[in-house]
Amino acid sequence: MAGSLMAVFWSLLSAMMFAGTFILVKLGRRTVTTVATLWITLSFNVVILWFWSLTVQPVDFTDWWGWRYFALAGLFAPLLGRLFQFIGMARLGANITTPITLTHPLVTVLIAVVILSEPVTFTKLVGGVLVLIGSLAVGSQGASATALSSVLEGQQRRYLWFPVAASLAYGISVVFRKVGIDLGTDAVTASAVTTSASWVVVTLFVTLRWQWQRIRCSTFELGYLAAAGVLSSLGPVFFYLALQRGALIVVAPLAATTPLFVMLATWVLSREGELFSRTVLTGTLVTVIGVSLMTAF
C-alpha cells in the first residue's frame, strides 16, 4: 500500500515539473527558435542529471548495455515528444497542445496490455475513453485565441498533428522507460541516459544542418530556459521513481495530469494568447477525470 501511495505521489510531482517546464518556456520565449529551445533545455538536463548521478553514487559504465532502453526512450521523449510539443505550443497555445498530448496514456496502456500483458479493468477503459473525448473536445476548438478564426476556416488545422505526434512519442517512450527501470538502474542515471540520447541526436542535427547560428537567446530568455531545464530534469527522475513503485498502466496516466497544472498556472501567470472557452476548460477537466478513473480504482 505504501508503495502504491508513493507511486501516486511521484507521478503527480512529475506532472507538476513538466507543467512548470512548459509554462516557463511559454513565458520566456521571445525570439529563440524551437530547435534552440530544445537544445538549450536538453543541455541543462544533461549537465544537471549527470552531475547529480555522479555525485550521489558511483556509476557502473561497464553496464552500458543495460541502458539501451533508456536510450531508445530518449529518442522518443524528450527528443521527439518535446520538439513536437514546443512546436504545437508555439502554433496552438499551451492549453490546446497539452491536453492533446495527454492522450499518450492510451498509447502506453495499449502497448502495456498487448505486449507487457498488464491487466486492465473496465474503470480504466472508461477513463481512457474520457481522456480521448476530453482531448478531442479541446483540439476541436483550434489554436490560441489570436489564431481561432484561421483554425475555424481550416487554415491551421494541420498544426494539430504536432501534439498528436508528441502524444505517440511520449506513449512509446514510457514503455521503454518501464522496461529499462525494471532492470535495476537508479532513477537519476536512467534520466541522465534518456536525456543524453536526445541531446546527442539534436546536436548532430544542428551540426549537420549548420544550424549553430540559430542556437542563441537573450539573457532574459536564458534565465527562463535554465529554470525550465531544472524542472525538466526533476520531472523524469520523479517519473522513474514512480515506475519503480507502481504498474505502468497506473503510473503513466497519473503522470499525464499535466494539463490541470498547466491550466492553473497559465490562468494565474499568463492568460494572454490562450483560449479559455467553456469547451476548452470542460475538455481539460474531462481529460483529468478520465486519467483519475484510470488510476483511482
Stockholm file with secondary structure:
# STOCKHOLM 1.0

chainA/1-297         MAGSLMAVFWSLLSAMMFAGTFILVKLGRRTVTTVATLWITLSFNVVILWFWSLTVQPVDFTDWWGWRYFALAGLFAPLLGRLFQFIGMARLGANITTPITLTHPLVTVLIAVVILSEPVTFTKLVGGVLVLIGSLAVGSQGASATALSSVLEGQQRRYLWFPVAASLAYGISVVFRKVGIDLGTDAVTASAVTTSASWVVVTLFVTLRWQWQRIRCSTFELGYLAAAGVLSSLGPVFFYLALQRGALIVVAPLAATTPLFVMLATWVLSREGELFSRTVLTGTLVTVIGVSLMTAF
#=GR chainA/1-297 SS CHHHHHHHHHHHHHHHHHHHHHHHHHHHCSSCCHHHHHHHHHHHHHHHHHHHHHHHSCCCGGGGGGGHHHHHHHIIIIIIHHHHHHHHHHHHCHHHHHHHHTTHHHHHHHHHHHTSCCCCCHHHHHHHHHHHHHHHHHHTTCSCGGGHHHHHTTSSGGGGHHHHHHHHHHHHHHHHHHHHHTTTCCHHHHHHHHHHHHHHHHHHHHHHTTCGGGCCCCHHHHHHHHHHHHHHHHHHHHHHHHHHHSCHHHHHHHHTCHHHHHHHHHHHHCCTTCCCCHHHHHHHHHHHHHHHHHHHC
#=GC SS_cons         CHHHHHHHHHHHHHHHHHHHHHHHHHHHCSSCCHHHHHHHHHHHHHHHHHHHHHHHSCCCGGGGGGGHHHHHHHIIIIIIHHHHHHHHHHHHCHHHHHHHHTTHHHHHHHHHHHTSCCCCCHHHHHHHHHHHHHHHHHHTTCSCGGGHHHHHTTSSGGGGHHHHHHHHHHHHHHHHHHHHHTTTCCHHHHHHHHHHHHHHHHHHHHHHTTCGGGCCCCHHHHHHHHHHHHHHHHHHHHHHHHHHHSCHHHHHHHHTCHHHHHHHHHHHHCCTTCCCCHHHHHHHHHHHHHHHHHHHC
//
